[in-house]
């Protein structure tokens, strides 16, 4: 009951508010991304395999992202926001909503404090990479493994309150913010990360869409996971319990920013509905983005957490710890930019379920060169390299140690 009521209130408020857009300012922005890519990966994780990239092996011409951001803004600080994403890749296509929320930003008080609220469907402000239109990555074509997972399994249906202390009105050159969110519809988050491991792409999960995961012996008849559906939908409410997220931000004027936060979906891990389990998923994260000068900038993030799924009699079936971290350096010179990103990731399997080994360890590297052809047009070449050890690949007669490489040429148009 809570899920339907809360969802309907948020979406109805969005539609009613947007319907008065005649007297308001309307903005439309977006991205068109066309790519030619080639990799030596196995079957893609988006097709239910263990491949780390979004496309299957061989050369592929695709539109991995066609996105639009639509905003209606009023003079009183209120705005209505809708983000739509679509793709055409691997003979598959889809179109749908990735964010839809109302936002209010107050006028700063005389003492330099401002508060904000977002209510609806939105990404938590974790990523320091995905800050372009449509939640696209700015300096690379593929997001890091950390933020690829955020785009796949982490989205909030809820409300967020944020208060900011503005430095300019208090004699400081930095702003401080504290935000708190309560949310629903993210109980199965952690299933895909456990079963296909860390991945690297720009593909976001459209709201209420499901994704396949690799089949393993435990999911066959008689196995501990036989009741699990063949596809996982991360955006469901299983137990009618609210989760929460807390975040602290430091913004140094003209230099950079830092964030640290905590997420807990508070899902009961022993409840299953229509083949979808609740997963008790929680994590801490931190990141920093720093500009040394106009040409050189550093971005780094780390995420560390755990996820738990149990049988109805509360016996551990999947009990994993996980971690991902990256550091990237971007050099800009006139119309040219160069980015190098290094990553390390892991999943630690703490349970003893037969036929479901989720252990993984890997490293990744990315090199990107981008040329700004004109104000909206960007031409990019990107090389991705991932080396990982994953014992569960043996279930599909694949090597447990695997090195995967991908080459991409892209034309991206931001409007």
JOSULHU-V42716 format. One record per backbone hydrogen bond with DSSP energy under -0.5 kcal/mol. CO is the residue of the C=O (numbers start at 1). NH is the residue of the N-H. Records with the same first field share a line. If there is no record, write none. Layout:
CO = NH, NH
//
This chain:
1 = 5
2 = 6
3 = 7
4 = 8
5 = 9
6 = 10
7 = 11
8 = 12
9 = 13
10 = 14
11 = 15
12 = 16
13 = 17
14 = 18
15 = 19
17 = 20
18 = 21
20 = 23
21 = 24
25 = 73
27 = 71
29 = 69
30 = 415
31 = 67
32 = 34, 413
33 = 65
34 = 411
35 = 62
36 = 409
37 = 60
38 = 407
39 = 58
43 = 51
44 = 47, 49
45 = 48
51 = 45
52 = 200
53 = 45
60 = 37, 62
62 = 35, 64
63 = 88
65 = 33
66 = 86
67 = 31
68 = 84
69 = 29
70 = 82
71 = 27
72 = 80
73 = 25
74 = 77
77 = 105
78 = 74
79 = 103
80 = 72
81 = 101
82 = 70
83 = 98, 99
84 = 68
85 = 96
86 = 66
87 = 94
88 = 63
89 = 92
92 = 89
94 = 87
96 = 85
97 = 207
99 = 83
100 = 121
101 = 81
102 = 119
103 = 79
104 = 117
109 = 112
112 = 166
113 = 109
114 = 164
115 = 106
116 = 162
117 = 104
118 = 160
119 = 102
120 = 122, 158
121 = 100
122 = 156
124 = 126, 127
129 = 131, 138
132 = 135
133 = 136
136 = 132
144 = 148
145 = 149
146 = 150
147 = 151
148 = 152
149 = 153
150 = 154
151 = 205
153 = 155
156 = 122, 158
157 = 184
158 = 120
159 = 182
160 = 118
161 = 180
162 = 116
163 = 178
164 = 114, 166
165 = 176
167 = 170, 172
168 = 171
173 = 253
175 = 251
176 = 165
177 = 249
178 = 163
179 = 247
180 = 161
181 = 245
182 = 159
183 = 243
184 = 157
186 = 189
187 = 279
188 = 191
190 = 194
191 = 195
192 = 196, 197
193 = 197
201 = 143
204 = 206
206 = 209
211 = 232
216 = 219
217 = 220
218 = 225
220 = 223
223 = 226
225 = 228
230 = 213
232 = 211, 234
234 = 236
236 = 187, 238
243 = 183
244 = 264
245 = 181
246 = 262
247 = 179
248 = 260
249 = 177
250 = 252, 258
251 = 175, 253
252 = 255, 256
255 = 291
256 = 252
257 = 289
258 = 250
259 = 287
260 = 248
261 = 285
262 = 246
263 = 283
264 = 244
267 = 269
268 = 271
269 = 310
271 = 278
273 = 276
275 = 229, 277
276 = 273
279 = 281
280 = 308
281 = 265
282 = 306
283 = 263
284 = 304
285 = 261
286 = 302
287 = 259
288 = 300
289 = 257
290 = 292, 298
295 = 332
296 = 292, 293
297 = 330
298 = 290
299 = 328
300 = 288
301 = 326
302 = 286
303 = 324
304 = 284
305 = 322
306 = 282
307 = 320
308 = 280
309 = 317, 318
311 = 314
315 = 311
318 = 309
319 = 350
320 = 307
321 = 348
322 = 305
323 = 346
324 = 303
325 = 344
326 = 301
327 = 342
328 = 299
329 = 340
330 = 297
331 = 338
333 = 336
335 = 372
336 = 333
337 = 370
338 = 331
339 = 368
340 = 329
341 = 366
342 = 327
343 = 364
344 = 325
345 = 362
346 = 323
347 = 349, 360
348 = 321, 350
353 = 356
355 = 218
356 = 358
360 = 347
361 = 389
362 = 345
363 = 387
364 = 343
365 = 385
366 = 341
367 = 383
368 = 339
369 = 381
370 = 337
371 = 373, 379
376 = 414
377 = 373, 374
378 = 412
379 = 371
380 = 410
381 = 369
382 = 408
383 = 367
384 = 406
385 = 365
386 = 404
387 = 363
388 = 402
389 = 361
390 = 393
391 = 394
392 = 395
393 = 396, 398
394 = 397
400 = 390, 402
402 = 388
404 = 386
405 = 40
406 = 384
407 = 38
408 = 382
409 = 36
410 = 380
411 = 34
412 = 378, 414
413 = 32
//
